[in-house]
Amino acid sequence: MADIGTLKNTAKTIRADILKMTSAAGSGHPGGSLSATDIITALYFYKLKHNPKNPDWPDRDRFVLSKGHAAPALYSALARSGYFSASELKTLRKVGSMLQGHPEKEFCVGVEASTGPLGQGLSYANGIALAGRIDKKKYNVYVLMGDGEIQEGQIWEAAMSSAQFKLDNVIGILDNNGLQIDGFNDNIMSVKPIKEKWEAFGWHVIEIDGHDMKQIVDALDKADTIKGPVLILAHTIKGKGVSFMENQVGWHGKAANEEELKEALKELQ
């Protein structure tokens, strides 16, 4: 049974971590990290079968952050769930840090896939899922994609493959915040209608408010009961939780300065 209140409080902690670590680095991607925070929180603190004391446990569920620029949210979740000390978070983007600007599997314990170039995460997830089938493992593979990212053709090749191979153990999650680095998706390359496109590619789609923790938890549970690949279409807000960042494309890849950080942390409290 999910403790929704505790999950919400954990999400607040992760949001604060994102703001502090990107501000300390003077760079990073707070907007898309904040939009994905509630989803990543529900995964690491409710749904995933994982063991921080045994990161390579063969039967663990896998999480692939296809939108790799949201790495601060992932790093915070890993630290707060026990993979490494939270004190490491302040080293984000520093030379020699295990917390690179995008997730690096060889550097950071708990990271399942090195991501950054957009469009590749679902293909990677399919490979892990097929390996699990061959090895007769029961793990699930969760892959978080960005809505701007699904402009990439490789996503749709991978989507066809998931359906073709009937990958019951692949659960896609789409962080649908409507913005990408250059502006609104609709003005650059519309990805609508999202639900109908994924259904046409053979996926079952569950549509939710990506900031409603109860809806996120329920969707993750429902995905377990469905045959074939599932997409959780999560409607989100870029910069969620900080009023002056919300729905503002300028915060895609800009860190808060000292005064902005104080104001943002005050809002979160």
N, C-alpha and C positions, 0 to 999 in steps of 0.2 A: 504494500500500500504506500503510495507516494505521500510524503508530507509536503504539501504545497507551500505552506508558510516557510518551512526551512529552505526549500528550493528557491523561493523568491529572495530570501535573505542572502543565500549563496550567490545568486545572480547579481545582487547589489555589490557584494564583495568583489566579484569578477569585474564588474563595470569599473569600480574604483581602481582595481589593479591595472586595467587597460589604460585608463587615463594617466595614472602615475607613471607607468613604464614607458608609454609613448612620449609623455612630456619630458621625462628624464633623458630619453634618447634624442629628443628634438626632432623625431621623425617617426613614421609608422602610419598605420591606417586605423584610426579610432572609429570612423563612421561605420564601416562594414563589420568591425569587431563588435561594436555595441548592438548592431541589429541582430547579430548571431548569438549573443550572449545567453538568452533564455533557452535557446535550442541546445547549445553546448552544455549548459548547466544541467538540463534534464537528462542528457545523454550520460554524462560522467557521474552524476550524483543520484541517478535513479535507474536508468535503463541498461547501460553497458555491463556485461559480465567482464570485469577486469580486475587485476590484482597488482597494485603499485609495487608490492614487495616482490612480485614475480612478473615483470613486464613482458617476458617472452612466453608466458603460459600458453601452450598450444591451443587450448580450448577457449581463449578469450574472444570476445567480440572485437571487431576492428572498426576504427573510425578514421576516415580519410577526409581531410579538410581540402577539398578541391579548390575552393577559393582561398588560396594559401596566404593572401595578404591579411586575412583575419587571424593570423598567428597569435597576436596578443591574447585573444580570448581563449585559444587552445592552451597556450602556455600557462595562463592563470589557472585554468581547470586542472591541468596536470599537476601544478604545484599544490593547489588547494586539496587535491585528492591524494597527495602523498608521494608522487613520483620523484620530486626533488624539493629542496627548501624554497620557500617563498622569497627568501632573500636573493635568490638568483634572478628574480624578475627585474630587478633594477639594472641588470646587465644587458637588457634587450638591445640588440643591434650594435653592441660593442665588439671590437676586434677580439677574436678568441672566445667569445661567449658561445655557449651551446644554444642560445636563443637568438638565432639569426632572424633577419627580416621576414623570411618565409621559412616554413618548417623544413628542417633538415634531419632526415632519419638517422644519419650516421653521427650527428652531433648530440641530439636531444633524446633522452630516455622517454619512452612513451609515445613518441611520434611514429606512426605507422607508415607514412609515405612522405617523401620529399615533394613538395608542391610549390607552385609559384607560377609557372607557365599555365595559363588558364585552359580549361577544356579537357584536361587529361585525367582528372580524378575518378570519373566514372569508369573509364577503361581499366584503370588500376584496380578499382573495387571489384569489377567483374572478374579480373584475374584471380584475386584473392578468394572470391566466392567459388569459382570453379575449382581452385586448389582444395578448398574445404570439402567440396563434393567428392573429389577424387580420394581425399584422405579420410572420408567418412566422418568429418567433424560437423558439429551442430552449431558452429558460431554464425553470427550475423555480421554483415558488413554495412556500416552506415556511412554514407557519403554526402557531405554538405557542399552544395553548389551555389553560386551566385546567379541572379537572374540575368545580369549582363554577360556572365560567362556562357550561358546557353545560346548565345549568338555563335558560338564556336561549332563548326561542323562535326568535330570529333565527338562532341556530346551526343549527337543524334546517331552516329554510327554505334556508339556504345549503348545507347538506349535500345536500338534494334537488337543488339547482341544479348542484352539482359533478357529481353522478351523471347528471343529465339531459343535461348538455352534454359528458359523457365527458371530463372534464378530467384527462388523463393527467399534466399538469404541476403538479397540486396535491397536495402531501403535507402532511397534517395530522399534528400531533404533540400528544398529550394528556398533560399533566403531571398524572398521577393520584396526587396525594398524600393524598387523602381528607379534606382540611380546607379550610374557607373561613373568612371573617372571623368568623363567629359560632359556629363549632364544626365537628363532624364532618358531612360531607355527608349521611350516612345519617340523621342526626337532624333535618336541616333540610329537605332535599328530595333524596331518593335519586336518583342518576342511573344506578343499576344496572338491568338488566345492560348495561354499556357496550358490550362487544364485539358482542353480538347486536343492539343498537339501531343501531350504525353499519353493520353488515352489512345490516340490513333497509332502510337508506337507500341501499344500493347501493355501499358502500365495501368495499374489501379491508382487513382489519385484521391488523396484525402486532403481536403482544403481546410485550413485553420488560421486563426489569429496567432502569429508566431511570437507574440508577447503574452499570451494567456497561458500560464503554466499548466493549468488543468487541461486545456485543449491539446497542448504539446504532449503531455503524459498520456492522455487518452489515445491520441493518434499513434504514438509509439507502441502502445499496447495492442491497438487494433491491427497494426501492420503485421503482428505475429500471427494473426488468424487468417491472413489472405494468401492465396496461392499466386505465385508469380511476383515480379518486381513491383514495388510500391513506391510512389512518390508522395511525400508529404509537402504540399504546397503551402508554405508558411508566409502569410502576408506580414511584412515587418516594416519598421521605420529606420532609415539610416540615422545613426547617432542617437538611438533610443535611450532615454533616461536623462539627457542633458538638453534643456530647452533650446539653447542657441546652436546646438549641433543637429537637432532633429530635422531631417528632410533637407539638409543643406549639402549640396555636392562639394562645396569647398572643404568639408571635413572628411572627404574620402581619404586623403593622404597627407593631412596636416596635423601636427601635434599641438596641444594646448600650451600656451605660455604660462608663466607662473600665476598671473592673475586669473586667467581663464581656468586654470586647473583648480584654484581655490573656489571659484564660483561653481564649477561643475561638481566638485566633491560636496559642496554645501547642498546642492540640489539633490544629490543622491541620498544624503542623510535625511 
